[in-house]
Amino acid sequence: MDNFVGVKKINNYIISSIRDDALQTGQISVGILQMYNKLGGKSIDKEDVDRVTHFANFIGGLSIKAHQICSALTQMIGLNLDFEKAE
């Protein structure tokens, strides 16, 4: 786990893989989500784990879709440049 500058004490933490939502490209990891020191000093419970899991999947799905849109736009720009050269 990364320990950011200024964090003196870590009481509890949860780490989750940020994954695609599995609707298009499967379970592809695109990053890591780290959360620590739950407010009030409370322990992380099953509800927190479920929240982090759903949040990580949501962000993963957004990341994959953003990548797909960027790739499509890049291809469209490339095609446009090819058409301009052909004229």
C-alpha positions in Angstrom: 0.0 0.0 0.0 1.2 3.5 -0.9 1.6 5.8 2.1 1.1 9.4 1.0 3.2 12.2 2.5 1.5 13.6 5.7 -0.3 10.4 6.6 1.1 9.6 10.1 -1.1 6.8 11.1 -3.2 4.3 9.2 -5.8 2.6 11.3 -7.7 0.6 8.7 -7.6 0.3 4.9 -9.1 -1.4 1.9 -7.5 -2.0 -1.5 -9.5 -2.9 -4.6 -8.6 -3.5 -8.3 -10.4 -1.0 -10.6 -11.8 -3.2 -13.3 -14.0 -3.0 -16.4 -17.7 -3.6 -15.8 -17.4 -6.9 -17.8 -20.1 -5.8 -20.3 -17.7 -5.3 -23.2 -14.1 -6.4 -22.6 -14.1 -8.6 -19.5 -12.4 -8.2 -16.2 -9.5 -5.9 -17.2 -7.7 -4.2 -14.4 -7.1 -0.5 -15.1 -5.8 0.6 -11.7 -6.0 0.2 -7.9 -8.3 2.0 -5.5 -6.9 2.5 -2.0 -9.0 3.9 0.9 -7.8 4.2 4.5 -8.7 5.7 7.9 -12.5 5.5 7.8 -14.1 8.5 9.4 -14.7 8.3 13.1 -12.1 5.6 13.5 -14.7 2.9 12.8 -13.7 -0.4 11.3 -14.3 -1.2 7.6 -17.3 -3.6 7.4 -19.0 -5.7 4.6 -21.1 -2.7 3.5 -17.9 -0.7 2.9 -16.3 -3.5 1.0 -19.5 -3.7 -1.2 -19.4 0.1 -1.8 -15.8 0.1 -2.8 -16.3 -2.9 -5.1 -19.2 -1.3 -6.9 -17.3 2.1 -7.1 -14.2 0.4 -8.5 -16.2 -1.4 -11.1 -18.1 1.8 -12.1 -14.8 3.7 -12.5 -13.3 0.8 -14.4 -16.2 0.7 -16.8 -15.9 4.5 -17.3 -12.2 4.2 -18.0 -12.6 1.5 -20.6 -15.4 3.4 -22.3 -13.4 6.6 -22.3 -10.5 4.6 -23.9 -12.8 3.2 -26.6 -14.2 6.7 -27.4 -10.6 8.1 -27.6 -9.6 5.3 -29.9 -12.6 5.8 -32.2 -11.9 9.6 -32.4 -8.2 8.9 -33.2 -9.2 6.6 -36.0 -11.7 9.2 -37.4 -9.0 11.9 -37.4 -6.6 9.5 -39.1 -9.1 8.7 -41.8 -9.8 12.4 -42.3 -6.0 13.1 -42.8 -5.8 10.2 -45.3 -8.8 11.6 -47.3 -7.2 15.1 -47.3 -3.9 13.6 -48.7 -5.8 11.7 -51.4 -7.5 14.9 -52.7 
